[in-house]
Structure formats: structure tokens, C-alpha cells
């Protein structure tokens, strides 16, 4: 039995559209991961905030954050978490805002008397990075 011309066109159009849709790379399907952990620092009062940002590995702390979050201390600890992080290598910069004058999670910067730290991290899976007391230095 012969197909009618409109049926052939519909079949060919359907096949073409199916192939076109399958071959498109959809950036929203890229795998992403989380980074979380606990910050510990002696003699930090409850309510003090700690700020975190990820930049491409090897870039300075003044670079714009690709990902940023913050957390609040309670009983000498703060628990942080960031999700949706793409697979690559980053530098994590963090600071404890001892005088409480920082604002804006992704634009906050340390000043004199704050505690700071940095660590390189390769995000290729969900990661937990704890930042204990000995990781921090005075800015």
C-alpha cells in the first residue's frame, strides 16, 4: 500500500524534529552538586555570620562569586550549604564577620579583625568540607 504524500511529509517532519530535539544540548541537564560543612571557631558569639564564596580556582578573593552563601554561629559552630554547583575546580573563600558589619552574601568582604580562610576544592560530587578552628587566621 502506498503512503499518501501528506503522510510521508508528516512522517519525515516528525523524524527530523525528533532528531533535532535529541541532538540539542540542554545546559539545564548539566549535573550539579552540593557543598556543605561545619565551621568551628572558639570565642565566636552566637549570631555572628560567616560568609562563603566560590570562584574559579586560582582567582583572587576579590573576584565575583560564582556561588555564595552564609551561615550563623550558634554554640561555636555554623553549618553551611550551597547547592547547584557545576562540576569544576574552585577556590572557596570564607570569612567570619566578627564585628557584624558585612552585608550582601555575594558581595560581602572581610575587614580588620575578621577571621579568613581559603581552600581549593574540586566539585565532582557532593562534598562536605568542615572548617575547624585551626583553619582560620586574622585578617
MODELLER restraints for C-alpha pairs under 7 A, 6 or more apart:
rsr = mdl.restraints
at = mdl.atoms
rsr.add(forms.Gaussian(group=physical.xy_distance, feature=features.Distance(at['CA:31:A'], at['CA:86:A']), mean=6.59, stdev=0.5))
rsr.add(forms.Gaussian(group=physical.xy_distance, feature=features.Distance(at['CA:32:A'], at['CA:84:A']), mean=4.90, stdev=0.5))
rsr.add(forms.Gaussian(group=physical.xy_distance, feature=features.Distance(at['CA:32:A'], at['CA:85:A']), mean=4.96, stdev=0.5))
rsr.add(forms.Gaussian(group=physical.xy_distance, feature=features.Distance(at['CA:32:A'], at['CA:86:A']), mean=4.68, stdev=0.5))
rsr.add(forms.Gaussian(group=physical.xy_distance, feature=features.Distance(at['CA:32:A'], at['CA:87:A']), mean=6.39, stdev=0.5))
rsr.add(forms.Gaussian(group=physical.xy_distance, feature=features.Distance(at['CA:33:A'], at['CA:83:A']), mean=5.97, stdev=0.5))
rsr.add(forms.Gaussian(group=physical.xy_distance, feature=features.Distance(at['CA:33:A'], at['CA:84:A']), mean=5.45, stdev=0.5))
rsr.add(forms.Gaussian(group=physical.xy_distance, feature=features.Distance(at['CA:33:A'], at['CA:85:A']), mean=4.99, stdev=0.5))
rsr.add(forms.Gaussian(group=physical.xy_distance, feature=features.Distance(at['CA:33:A'], at['CA:86:A']), mean=6.44, stdev=0.5))
rsr.add(forms.Gaussian(group=physical.xy_distance, feature=features.Distance(at['CA:33:A'], at['CA:125:A']), mean=5.72, stdev=0.5))
rsr.add(forms.Gaussian(group=physical.xy_distance, feature=features.Distance(at['CA:33:A'], at['CA:126:A']), mean=4.95, stdev=0.5))
rsr.add(forms.Gaussian(group=physical.xy_distance, feature=features.Distance(at['CA:34:A'], at['CA:82:A']), mean=5.56, stdev=0.5))
rsr.add(forms.Gaussian(group=physical.xy_distance, feature=features.Distance(at['CA:34:A'], at['CA:83:A']), mean=4.19, stdev=0.5))
rsr.add(forms.Gaussian(group=physical.xy_distance, feature=features.Distance(at['CA:34:A'], at['CA:84:A']), mean=6.18, stdev=0.5))
rsr.add(forms.Gaussian(group=physical.xy_distance, feature=features.Distance(at['CA:34:A'], at['CA:85:A']), mean=6.03, stdev=0.5))
rsr.add(forms.Gaussian(group=physical.xy_distance, feature=features.Distance(at['CA:34:A'], at['CA:126:A']), mean=4.79, stdev=0.5))
rsr.add(forms.Gaussian(group=physical.xy_distance, feature=features.Distance(at['CA:34:A'], at['CA:127:A']), mean=6.24, stdev=0.5))
rsr.add(forms.Gaussian(group=physical.xy_distance, feature=features.Distance(at['CA:35:A'], at['CA:81:A']), mean=5.68, stdev=0.5))
rsr.add(forms.Gaussian(group=physical.xy_distance, feature=features.Distance(at['CA:35:A'], at['CA:82:A']), mean=5.31, stdev=0.5))
rsr.add(forms.Gaussian(group=physical.xy_distance, feature=features.Distance(at['CA:35:A'], at['CA:83:A']), mean=6.47, stdev=0.5))
rsr.add(forms.Gaussian(group=physical.xy_distance, feature=features.Distance(at['CA:35:A'], at['CA:126:A']), mean=6.03, stdev=0.5))
rsr.add(forms.Gaussian(group=physical.xy_distance, feature=features.Distance(at['CA:35:A'], at['CA:127:A']), mean=4.85, stdev=0.5))
rsr.add(forms.Gaussian(group=physical.xy_distance, feature=features.Distance(at['CA:35:A'], at['CA:128:A']), mean=5.76, stdev=0.5))
rsr.add(forms.Gaussian(group=physical.xy_distance, feature=features.Distance(at['CA:36:A'], at['CA:80:A']), mean=5.35, stdev=0.5))
rsr.add(forms.Gaussian(group=physical.xy_distance, feature=features.Distance(at['CA:36:A'], at['CA:81:A']), mean=4.09, stdev=0.5))
rsr.add(forms.Gaussian(group=physical.xy_distance, feature=features.Distance(at['CA:36:A'], at['CA:82:A']), mean=6.30, stdev=0.5))
rsr.add(forms.Gaussian(group=physical.xy_distance, feature=features.Distance(at['CA:36:A'], at['CA:127:A']), mean=6.44, stdev=0.5))
rsr.add(forms.Gaussian(group=physical.xy_distance, feature=features.Distance(at['CA:36:A'], at['CA:128:A']), mean=4.88, stdev=0.5))
rsr.add(forms.Gaussian(group=physical.xy_distance, feature=features.Distance(at['CA:36:A'], at['CA:129:A']), mean=6.20, stdev=0.5))
rsr.add(forms.Gaussian(group=physical.xy_distance, feature=features.Distance(at['CA:37:A'], at['CA:79:A']), mean=5.83, stdev=0.5))
rsr.add(forms.Gaussian(group=physical.xy_distance, feature=features.Distance(at['CA:37:A'], at['CA:80:A']), mean=5.59, stdev=0.5))
rsr.add(forms.Gaussian(group=physical.xy_distance, feature=features.Distance(at['CA:37:A'], at['CA:81:A']), mean=6.70, stdev=0.5))
rsr.add(forms.Gaussian(group=physical.xy_distance, feature=features.Distance(at['CA:37:A'], at['CA:128:A']), mean=5.05, stdev=0.5))
rsr.add(forms.Gaussian(group=physical.xy_distance, feature=features.Distance(at['CA:37:A'], at['CA:129:A']), mean=4.89, stdev=0.5))
rsr.add(forms.Gaussian(group=physical.xy_distance, feature=features.Distance(at['CA:37:A'], at['CA:130:A']), mean=4.65, stdev=0.5))
rsr.add(forms.Gaussian(group=physical.xy_distance, feature=features.Distance(at['CA:38:A'], at['CA:77:A']), mean=6.60, stdev=0.5))
rsr.add(forms.Gaussian(group=physical.xy_distance, feature=features.Distance(at['CA:38:A'], at['CA:78:A']), mean=5.68, stdev=0.5))
rsr.add(forms.Gaussian(group=physical.xy_distance, feature=features.Distance(at['CA:38:A'], at['CA:79:A']), mean=4.50, stdev=0.5))
rsr.add(forms.Gaussian(group=physical.xy_distance, feature=features.Distance(at['CA:38:A'], at['CA:80:A']), mean=6.36, stdev=0.5))
rsr.add(forms.Gaussian(group=physical.xy_distance, feature=features.Distance(at['CA:38:A'], at['CA:130:A']), mean=4.79, stdev=0.5))
rsr.add(forms.Gaussian(group=physical.xy_distance, feature=features.Distance(at['CA:38:A'], at['CA:131:A']), mean=6.24, stdev=0.5))
rsr.add(forms.Gaussian(group=physical.xy_distance, feature=features.Distance(at['CA:39:A'], at['CA:77:A']), mean=5.41, stdev=0.5))
rsr.add(forms.Gaussian(group=physical.xy_distance, feature=features.Distance(at['CA:39:A'], at['CA:78:A']), mean=5.08, stdev=0.5))
rsr.add(forms.Gaussian(group=physical.xy_distance, feature=features.Distance(at['CA:39:A'], at['CA:79:A']), mean=6.27, stdev=0.5))
rsr.add(forms.Gaussian(group=physical.xy_distance, feature=features.Distance(at['CA:39:A'], at['CA:130:A']), mean=5.90, stdev=0.5))
rsr.add(forms.Gaussian(group=physical.xy_distance, feature=features.Distance(at['CA:39:A'], at['CA:131:A']), mean=4.71, stdev=0.5))
rsr.add(forms.Gaussian(group=physical.xy_distance, feature=features.Distance(at['CA:39:A'], at['CA:132:A']), mean=5.78, stdev=0.5))
rsr.add(forms.Gaussian(group=physical.xy_distance, feature=features.Distance(at['CA:40:A'], at['CA:76:A']), mean=5.89, stdev=0.5))
rsr.add(forms.Gaussian(group=physical.xy_distance, feature=features.Distance(at['CA:40:A'], at['CA:77:A']), mean=4.65, stdev=0.5))
rsr.add(forms.Gaussian(group=physical.xy_distance, feature=features.Distance(at['CA:40:A'], at['CA:78:A']), mean=6.80, stdev=0.5))
rsr.add(forms.Gaussian(group=physical.xy_distance, feature=features.Distance(at['CA:40:A'], at['CA:131:A']), mean=6.27, stdev=0.5))
rsr.add(forms.Gaussian(group=physical.xy_distance, feature=features.Distance(at['CA:40:A'], at['CA:132:A']), mean=4.67, stdev=0.5))
rsr.add(forms.Gaussian(group=physical.xy_distance, feature=features.Distance(at['CA:40:A'], at['CA:133:A']), mean=5.23, stdev=0.5))
rsr.add(forms.Gaussian(group=physical.xy_distance, feature=features.Distance(at['CA:41:A'], at['CA:76:A']), mean=5.71, stdev=0.5))
rsr.add(forms.Gaussian(group=physical.xy_distance, feature=features.Distance(at['CA:41:A'], at['CA:77:A']), mean=6.61, stdev=0.5))
rsr.add(forms.Gaussian(group=physical.xy_distance, feature=features.Distance(at['CA:41:A'], at['CA:132:A']), mean=6.53, stdev=0.5))
rsr.add(forms.Gaussian(group=physical.xy_distance, feature=features.Distance(at['CA:41:A'], at['CA:133:A']), mean=4.48, stdev=0.5))
rsr.add(forms.Gaussian(group=physical.xy_distance, feature=features.Distance(at['CA:42:A'], at['CA:76:A']), mean=5.88, stdev=0.5))
rsr.add(forms.Gaussian(group=physical.xy_distance, feature=features.Distance(at['CA:42:A'], at['CA:133:A']), mean=6.59, stdev=0.5))
rsr.add(forms.Gaussian(group=physical.xy_distance, feature=features.Distance(at['CA:43:A'], at['CA:76:A']), mean=6.96, stdev=0.5))
rsr.add(forms.Gaussian(group=physical.xy_distance, feature=features.Distance(at['CA:44:A'], at['CA:76:A']), mean=5.89, stdev=0.5))
rsr.add(forms.Gaussian(group=physical.xy_distance, feature=features.Distance(at['CA:45:A'], at['CA:73:A']), mean=6.98, stdev=0.5))
rsr.add(forms.Gaussian(group=physical.xy_distance, feature=features.Distance(at['CA:46:A'], at['CA:73:A']), mean=5.06, stdev=0.5))
rsr.add(forms.Gaussian(group=physical.xy_distance, feature=features.Distance(at['CA:46:A'], at['CA:74:A']), mean=4.55, stdev=0.5))
rsr.add(forms.Gaussian(group=physical.xy_distance, feature=features.Distance(at['CA:46:A'], at['CA:75:A']), mean=6.26, stdev=0.5))
rsr.add(forms.Gaussian(group=physical.xy_distance, feature=features.Distance(at['CA:47:A'], at['CA:72:A']), mean=5.55, stdev=0.5))
rsr.add(forms.Gaussian(group=physical.xy_distance, feature=features.Distance(at['CA:47:A'], at['CA:73:A']), mean=5.36, stdev=0.5))
rsr.add(forms.Gaussian(group=physical.xy_distance, feature=features.Distance(at['CA:47:A'], at['CA:74:A']), mean=6.51, stdev=0.5))
rsr.add(forms.Gaussian(group=physical.xy_distance, feature=features.Distance(at['CA:48:A'], at['CA:72:A']), mean=5.70, stdev=0.5))
rsr.add(forms.Gaussian(group=physical.xy_distance, feature=features.Distance(at['CA:48:A'], at['CA:73:A']), mean=5.39, stdev=0.5))
rsr.add(forms.Gaussian(group=physical.xy_distance, feature=features.Distance(at['CA:48:A'], at['CA:97:A']), mean=6.51, stdev=0.5))
rsr.add(forms.Gaussian(group=physical.xy_distance, feature=features.Distance(at['CA:48:A'], at['CA:98:A']), mean=6.47, stdev=0.5))
rsr.add(forms.Gaussian(group=physical.xy_distance, feature=features.Distance(at['CA:48:A'], at['CA:100:A']), mean=6.57, stdev=0.5))
rsr.add(forms.Gaussian(group=physical.xy_distance, feature=features.Distance(at['CA:49:A'], at['CA:70:A']), mean=6.75, stdev=0.5))
rsr.add(forms.Gaussian(group=physical.xy_distance, feature=features.Distance(at['CA:49:A'], at['CA:71:A']), mean=5.64, stdev=0.5))
rsr.add(forms.Gaussian(group=physical.xy_distance, feature=features.Distance(at['CA:49:A'], at['CA:72:A']), mean=4.46, stdev=0.5))
rsr.add(forms.Gaussian(group=physical.xy_distance, feature=features.Distance(at['CA:49:A'], at['CA:73:A']), mean=6.14, stdev=0.5))
rsr.add(forms.Gaussian(group=physical.xy_distance, feature=features.Distance(at['CA:49:A'], at['CA:96:A']), mean=6.10, stdev=0.5))
rsr.add(forms.Gaussian(group=physical.xy_distance, feature=features.Distance(at['CA:49:A'], at['CA:97:A']), mean=5.74, stdev=0.5))
rsr.add(forms.Gaussian(group=physical.xy_distance, feature=features.Distance(at['CA:50:A'], at['CA:70:A']), mean=5.53, stdev=0.5))
rsr.add(forms.Gaussian(group=physical.xy_distance, feature=features.Distance(at['CA:50:A'], at['CA:71:A']), mean=5.41, stdev=0.5))
rsr.add(forms.Gaussian(group=physical.xy_distance, feature=features.Distance(at['CA:50:A'], at['CA:72:A']), mean=6.28, stdev=0.5))
rsr.add(forms.Gaussian(group=physical.xy_distance, feature=features.Distance(at['CA:50:A'], at['CA:94:A']), mean=6.94, stdev=0.5))
rsr.add(forms.Gaussian(group=physical.xy_distance, feature=features.Distance(at['CA:50:A'], at['CA:95:A']), mean=5.58, stdev=0.5))
rsr.add(forms.Gaussian(group=physical.xy_distance, feature=features.Distance(at['CA:50:A'], at['CA:96:A']), mean=4.27, stdev=0.5))
rsr.add(forms.Gaussian(group=physical.xy_distance, feature=features.Distance(at['CA:50:A'], at['CA:97:A']), mean=5.96, stdev=0.5))
rsr.add(forms.Gaussian(group=physical.xy_distance, feature=features.Distance(at['CA:51:A'], at['CA:69:A']), mean=6.16, stdev=0.5))
rsr.add(forms.Gaussian(group=physical.xy_distance, feature=features.Distance(at['CA:51:A'], at['CA:70:A']), mean=4.35, stdev=0.5))
rsr.add(forms.Gaussian(group=physical.xy_distance, feature=features.Distance(at['CA:51:A'], at['CA:71:A']), mean=6.70, stdev=0.5))
rsr.add(forms.Gaussian(group=physical.xy_distance, feature=features.Distance(at['CA:51:A'], at['CA:94:A']), mean=5.41, stdev=0.5))
rsr.add(forms.Gaussian(group=physical.xy_distance, feature=features.Distance(at['CA:51:A'], at['CA:95:A']), mean=5.45, stdev=0.5))
rsr.add(forms.Gaussian(group=physical.xy_distance, feature=features.Distance(at['CA:51:A'], at['CA:96:A']), mean=6.49, stdev=0.5))
rsr.add(forms.Gaussian(group=physical.xy_distance, feature=features.Distance(at['CA:51:A'], at['CA:105:A']), mean=6.54, stdev=0.5))
rsr.add(forms.Gaussian(group=physical.xy_distance, feature=features.Distance(at['CA:52:A'], at['CA:68:A']), mean=5.54, stdev=0.5))
rsr.add(forms.Gaussian(group=physical.xy_distance, feature=features.Distance(at['CA:52:A'], at['CA:69:A']), mean=5.37, stdev=0.5))
rsr.add(forms.Gaussian(group=physical.xy_distance, feature=features.Distance(at['CA:52:A'], at['CA:70:A']), mean=5.82, stdev=0.5))
rsr.add(forms.Gaussian(group=physical.xy_distance, feature=features.Distance(at['CA:52:A'], at['CA:92:A']), mean=6.87, stdev=0.5))
rsr.add(forms.Gaussian(group=physical.xy_distance, feature=features.Distance(at['CA:52:A'], at['CA:93:A']), mean=5.76, stdev=0.5))
rsr.add(forms.Gaussian(group=physical.xy_distance, feature=features.Distance(at['CA:52:A'], at['CA:94:A']), mean=4.34, stdev=0.5))
rsr.add(forms.Gaussian(group=physical.xy_distance, feature=features.Distance(at['CA:52:A'], at['CA:95:A']), mean=6.83, stdev=0.5))
rsr.add(forms.Gaussian(group=physical.xy_distance, feature=features.Distance(at['CA:53:A'], at['CA:65:A']), mean=5.46, stdev=0.5))
rsr.add(forms.Gaussian(group=physical.xy_distance, feature=features.Distance(at['CA:53:A'], at['CA:67:A']), mean=5.63, stdev=0.5))
rsr.add(forms.Gaussian(group=physical.xy_distance, feature=features.Distance(at['CA:53:A'], at['CA:68:A']), mean=4.25, stdev=0.5))
rsr.add(forms.Gaussian(group=physical.xy_distance, feature=features.Distance(at['CA:53:A'], at['CA:69:A']), mean=6.57, stdev=0.5))
rsr.add(forms.Gaussian(group=physical.xy_distance, feature=features.Distance(at['CA:53:A'], at['CA:92:A']), mean=5.77, stdev=0.5))
rsr.add(forms.Gaussian(group=physical.xy_distance, feature=features.Distance(at['CA:53:A'], at['CA:93:A']), mean=5.43, stdev=0.5))
rsr.add(forms.Gaussian(group=physical.xy_distance, feature=features.Distance(at['CA:53:A'], at['CA:94:A']), mean=6.46, stdev=0.5))
rsr.add(forms.Gaussian(group=physical.xy_distance, feature=features.Distance(at['CA:53:A'], at['CA:106:A']), mean=6.76, stdev=0.5))
rsr.add(forms.Gaussian(group=physical.xy_distance, feature=features.Distance(at['CA:54:A'], at['CA:65:A']), mean=5.65, stdev=0.5))
rsr.add(forms.Gaussian(group=physical.xy_distance, feature=features.Distance(at['CA:54:A'], at['CA:66:A']), mean=5.67, stdev=0.5))
rsr.add(forms.Gaussian(group=physical.xy_distance, feature=features.Distance(at['CA:54:A'], at['CA:67:A']), mean=5.22, stdev=0.5))
rsr.add(forms.Gaussian(group=physical.xy_distance, feature=features.Distance(at['CA:54:A'], at['CA:68:A']), mean=6.38, stdev=0.5))
rsr.add(forms.Gaussian(group=physical.xy_distance, feature=features.Distance(at['CA:54:A'], at['CA:90:A']), mean=5.97, stdev=0.5))
rsr.add(forms.Gaussian(group=physical.xy_distance, feature=features.Distance(at['CA:54:A'], at['CA:91:A']), mean=5.68, stdev=0.5))
rsr.add(forms.Gaussian(group=physical.xy_distance, feature=features.Distance(at['CA:54:A'], at['CA:92:A']), mean=4.69, stdev=0.5))
rsr.add(forms.Gaussian(group=physical.xy_distance, feature=features.Distance(at['CA:54:A'], at['CA:93:A']), mean=6.44, stdev=0.5))
rsr.add(forms.Gaussian(group=physical.xy_distance, feature=features.Distance(at['CA:55:A'], at['CA:63:A']), mean=6.71, stdev=0.5))
rsr.add(forms.Gaussian(group=physical.xy_distance, feature=features.Distance(at['CA:55:A'], at['CA:65:A']), mean=5.45, stdev=0.5))
rsr.add(forms.Gaussian(group=physical.xy_distance, feature=features.Distance(at['CA:55:A'], at['CA:66:A']), mean=5.51, stdev=0.5))
rsr.add(forms.Gaussian(group=physical.xy_distance, feature=features.Distance(at['CA:55:A'], at['CA:90:A']), mean=5.46, stdev=0.5))
rsr.add(forms.Gaussian(group=physical.xy_distance, feature=features.Distance(at['CA:55:A'], at['CA:91:A']), mean=5.49, stdev=0.5))
rsr.add(forms.Gaussian(group=physical.xy_distance, feature=features.Distance(at['CA:55:A'], at['CA:92:A']), mean=6.74, stdev=0.5))
rsr.add(forms.Gaussian(group=physical.xy_distance, feature=features.Distance(at['CA:56:A'], at['CA:89:A']), mean=6.38, stdev=0.5))
rsr.add(forms.Gaussian(group=physical.xy_distance, feature=features.Distance(at['CA:56:A'], at['CA:90:A']), mean=4.44, stdev=0.5))
rsr.add(forms.Gaussian(group=physical.xy_distance, feature=features.Distance(at['CA:56:A'], at['CA:91:A']), mean=6.02, stdev=0.5))
rsr.add(forms.Gaussian(group=physical.xy_distance, feature=features.Distance(at['CA:57:A'], at['CA:89:A']), mean=5.48, stdev=0.5))
rsr.add(forms.Gaussian(group=physical.xy_distance, feature=features.Distance(at['CA:57:A'], at['CA:90:A']), mean=3.97, stdev=0.5))
rsr.add(forms.Gaussian(group=physical.xy_distance, feature=features.Distance(at['CA:57:A'], at['CA:91:A']), mean=4.54, stdev=0.5))
rsr.add(forms.Gaussian(group=physical.xy_distance, feature=features.Distance(at['CA:57:A'], at['CA:120:A']), mean=6.45, stdev=0.5))
rsr.add(forms.Gaussian(group=physical.xy_distance, feature=features.Distance(at['CA:58:A'], at['CA:91:A']), mean=6.65, stdev=0.5))
rsr.add(forms.Gaussian(group=physical.xy_distance, feature=features.Distance(at['CA:61:A'], at['CA:93:A']), mean=6.40, stdev=0.5))
rsr.add(forms.Gaussian(group=physical.xy_distance, feature=features.Distance(at['CA:65:A'], at['CA:106:A']), mean=5.87, stdev=0.5))
rsr.add(forms.Gaussian(group=physical.xy_distance, feature=features.Distance(at['CA:68:A'], at['CA:105:A']), mean=6.26, stdev=0.5))
rsr.add(forms.Gaussian(group=physical.xy_distance, feature=features.Distance(at['CA:68:A'], at['CA:106:A']), mean=5.19, stdev=0.5))
rsr.add(forms.Gaussian(group=physical.xy_distance, feature=features.Distance(at['CA:69:A'], at['CA:82:A']), mean=6.41, stdev=0.5))
rsr.add(forms.Gaussian(group=physical.xy_distance, feature=features.Distance(at['CA:69:A'], at['CA:105:A']), mean=5.88, stdev=0.5))
rsr.add(forms.Gaussian(group=physical.xy_distance, feature=features.Distance(at['CA:70:A'], at['CA:80:A']), mean=6.54, stdev=0.5))
rsr.add(forms.Gaussian(group=physical.xy_distance, feature=features.Distance(at['CA:70:A'], at['CA:105:A']), mean=6.29, stdev=0.5))
rsr.add(forms.Gaussian(group=physical.xy_distance, feature=features.Distance(at['CA:71:A'], at['CA:78:A']), mean=5.78, stdev=0.5))
rsr.add(forms.Gaussian(group=physical.xy_distance, feature=features.Distance(at['CA:71:A'], at['CA:79:A']), mean=6.15, stdev=0.5))
rsr.add(forms.Gaussian(group=physical.xy_distance, feature=features.Distance(at['CA:71:A'], at['CA:80:A']), mean=5.45, stdev=0.5))
rsr.add(forms.Gaussian(group=physical.xy_distance, feature=features.Distance(at['CA:72:A'], at['CA:78:A']), mean=5.39, stdev=0.5))
rsr.add(forms.Gaussian(group=physical.xy_distance, feature=features.Distance(at['CA:87:A'], at['CA:123:A']), mean=5.14, stdev=0.5))
rsr.add(forms.Gaussian(group=physical.xy_distance, feature=features.Distance(at['CA:87:A'], at['CA:124:A']), mean=4.98, stdev=0.5))
rsr.add(forms.Gaussian(group=physical.xy_distance, feature=features.Distance(at['CA:88:A'], at['CA:122:A']), mean=5.84, stdev=0.5))
rsr.add(forms.Gaussian(group=physical.xy_distance, feature=features.Distance(at['CA:88:A'], at['CA:123:A']), mean=5.46, stdev=0.5))
rsr.add(forms.Gaussian(group=physical.xy_distance, feature=features.Distance(at['CA:88:A'], at['CA:124:A']), mean=6.68, stdev=0.5))
rsr.add(forms.Gaussian(group=physical.xy_distance, feature=features.Distance(at['CA:89:A'], at['CA:121:A']), mean=5.84, stdev=0.5))
rsr.add(forms.Gaussian(group=physical.xy_distance, feature=features.Distance(at['CA:89:A'], at['CA:122:A']), mean=4.21, stdev=0.5))
rsr.add(forms.Gaussian(group=physical.xy_distance, feature=features.Distance(at['CA:89:A'], at['CA:123:A']), mean=6.04, stdev=0.5))
rsr.add(forms.Gaussian(group=physical.xy_distance, feature=features.Distance(at['CA:90:A'], at['CA:120:A']), mean=5.80, stdev=0.5))
rsr.add(forms.Gaussian(group=physical.xy_distance, feature=features.Distance(at['CA:90:A'], at['CA:121:A']), mean=5.40, stdev=0.5))
rsr.add(forms.Gaussian(group=physical.xy_distance, feature=features.Distance(at['CA:90:A'], at['CA:122:A']), mean=6.17, stdev=0.5))
rsr.add(forms.Gaussian(group=physical.xy_distance, feature=features.Distance(at['CA:91:A'], at['CA:118:A']), mean=6.73, stdev=0.5))
rsr.add(forms.Gaussian(group=physical.xy_distance, feature=features.Distance(at['CA:91:A'], at['CA:119:A']), mean=5.66, stdev=0.5))
rsr.add(forms.Gaussian(group=physical.xy_distance, feature=features.Distance(at['CA:91:A'], at['CA:120:A']), mean=4.32, stdev=0.5))
rsr.add(forms.Gaussian(group=physical.xy_distance, feature=features.Distance(at['CA:91:A'], at['CA:121:A']), mean=6.05, stdev=0.5))
rsr.add(forms.Gaussian(group=physical.xy_distance, feature=features.Distance(at['CA:92:A'], at['CA:118:A']), mean=5.41, stdev=0.5))
rsr.add(forms.Gaussian(group=physical.xy_distance, feature=features.Distance(at['CA:92:A'], at['CA:119:A']), mean=5.26, stdev=0.5))
rsr.add(forms.Gaussian(group=physical.xy_distance, feature=features.Distance(at['CA:92:A'], at['CA:120:A']), mean=6.08, stdev=0.5))
rsr.add(forms.Gaussian(group=physical.xy_distance, feature=features.Distance(at['CA:92:A'], at['CA:121:A']), mean=6.98, stdev=0.5))
rsr.add(forms.Gaussian(group=physical.xy_distance, feature=features.Distance(at['CA:93:A'], at['CA:117:A']), mean=6.03, stdev=0.5))
rsr.add(forms.Gaussian(group=physical.xy_distance, feature=features.Distance(at['CA:93:A'], at['CA:118:A']), mean=4.50, stdev=0.5))
rsr.add(forms.Gaussian(group=physical.xy_distance, feature=features.Distance(at['CA:93:A'], at['CA:119:A']), mean=6.82, stdev=0.5))
rsr.add(forms.Gaussian(group=physical.xy_distance, feature=features.Distance(at['CA:94:A'], at['CA:116:A']), mean=5.75, stdev=0.5))
rsr.add(forms.Gaussian(group=physical.xy_distance, feature=features.Distance(at['CA:94:A'], at['CA:117:A']), mean=5.45, stdev=0.5))
rsr.add(forms.Gaussian(group=physical.xy_distance, feature=features.Distance(at['CA:94:A'], at['CA:118:A']), mean=6.29, stdev=0.5))
rsr.add(forms.Gaussian(group=physical.xy_distance, feature=features.Distance(at['CA:95:A'], at['CA:110:A']), mean=6.22, stdev=0.5))
rsr.add(forms.Gaussian(group=physical.xy_distance, feature=features.Distance(at['CA:95:A'], at['CA:114:A']), mean=6.60, stdev=0.5))
rsr.add(forms.Gaussian(group=physical.xy_distance, feature=features.Distance(at['CA:95:A'], at['CA:115:A']), mean=5.41, stdev=0.5))
rsr.add(forms.Gaussian(group=physical.xy_distance, feature=features.Distance(at['CA:95:A'], at['CA:116:A']), mean=4.24, stdev=0.5))
rsr.add(forms.Gaussian(group=physical.xy_distance, feature=features.Distance(at['CA:95:A'], at['CA:117:A']), mean=6.38, stdev=0.5))
rsr.add(forms.Gaussian(group=physical.xy_distance, feature=features.Distance(at['CA:96:A'], at['CA:114:A']), mean=5.61, stdev=0.5))
rsr.add(forms.Gaussian(group=physical.xy_distance, feature=features.Distance(at['CA:96:A'], at['CA:115:A']), mean=5.08, stdev=0.5))
rsr.add(forms.Gaussian(group=physical.xy_distance, feature=features.Distance(at['CA:96:A'], at['CA:116:A']), mean=6.46, stdev=0.5))
rsr.add(forms.Gaussian(group=physical.xy_distance, feature=features.Distance(at['CA:97:A'], at['CA:110:A']), mean=6.63, stdev=0.5))
rsr.add(forms.Gaussian(group=physical.xy_distance, feature=features.Distance(at['CA:97:A'], at['CA:114:A']), mean=5.32, stdev=0.5))
rsr.add(forms.Gaussian(group=physical.xy_distance, feature=features.Distance(at['CA:98:A'], at['CA:113:A']), mean=6.71, stdev=0.5))
rsr.add(forms.Gaussian(group=physical.xy_distance, feature=features.Distance(at['CA:98:A'], at['CA:114:A']), mean=5.13, stdev=0.5))
rsr.add(forms.Gaussian(group=physical.xy_distance, feature=features.Distance(at['CA:102:A'], at['CA:108:A']), mean=5.38, stdev=0.5))
rsr.add(forms.Gaussian(group=physical.xy_distance, feature=features.Distance(at['CA:102:A'], at['CA:109:A']), mean=6.54, stdev=0.5))
rsr.add(forms.Gaussian(group=physical.xy_distance, feature=features.Distance(at['CA:111:A'], at['CA:139:A']), mean=6.62, stdev=0.5))
rsr.add(forms.Gaussian(group=physical.xy_distance, feature=features.Distance(at['CA:112:A'], at['CA:139:A']), mean=5.54, stdev=0.5))
rsr.add(forms.Gaussian(group=physical.xy_distance, feature=features.Distance(at['CA:113:A'], at['CA:138:A']), mean=5.89, stdev=0.5))
rsr.add(forms.Gaussian(group=physical.xy_distance, feature=features.Distance(at['CA:113:A'], at['CA:139:A']), mean=5.73, stdev=0.5))
rsr.add(forms.Gaussian(group=physical.xy_distance, feature=features.Distance(at['CA:114:A'], at['CA:138:A']), mean=5.83, stdev=0.5))
rsr.add(forms.Gaussian(group=physical.xy_distance, feature=features.Distance(at['CA:114:A'], at['CA:139:A']), mean=5.46, stdev=0.5))
rsr.add(forms.Gaussian(group=physical.xy_distance, feature=features.Distance(at['CA:115:A'], at['CA:136:A']), mean=5.68, stdev=0.5))
rsr.add(forms.Gaussian(group=physical.xy_distance, feature=features.Distance(at['CA:115:A'], at['CA:137:A']), mean=5.28, stdev=0.5))
rsr.add(forms.Gaussian(group=physical.xy_distance, feature=features.Distance(at['CA:115:A'], at['CA:138:A']), mean=4.52, stdev=0.5))
rsr.add(forms.Gaussian(group=physical.xy_distance, feature=features.Distance(at['CA:115:A'], at['CA:139:A']), mean=5.65, stdev=0.5))
rsr.add(forms.Gaussian(group=physical.xy_distance, feature=features.Distance(at['CA:116:A'], at['CA:136:A']), mean=5.47, stdev=0.5))
rsr.add(forms.Gaussian(group=physical.xy_distance, feature=features.Distance(at['CA:116:A'], at['CA:137:A']), mean=5.53, stdev=0.5))
rsr.add(forms.Gaussian(group=physical.xy_distance, feature=features.Distance(at['CA:116:A'], at['CA:138:A']), mean=6.30, stdev=0.5))
rsr.add(forms.Gaussian(group=physical.xy_distance, feature=features.Distance(at['CA:116:A'], at['CA:139:A']), mean=6.05, stdev=0.5))
rsr.add(forms.Gaussian(group=physical.xy_distance, feature=features.Distance(at['CA:117:A'], at['CA:135:A']), mean=6.28, stdev=0.5))
rsr.add(forms.Gaussian(group=physical.xy_distance, feature=features.Distance(at['CA:117:A'], at['CA:136:A']), mean=5.28, stdev=0.5))
rsr.add(forms.Gaussian(group=physical.xy_distance, feature=features.Distance(at['CA:117:A'], at['CA:137:A']), mean=6.65, stdev=0.5))
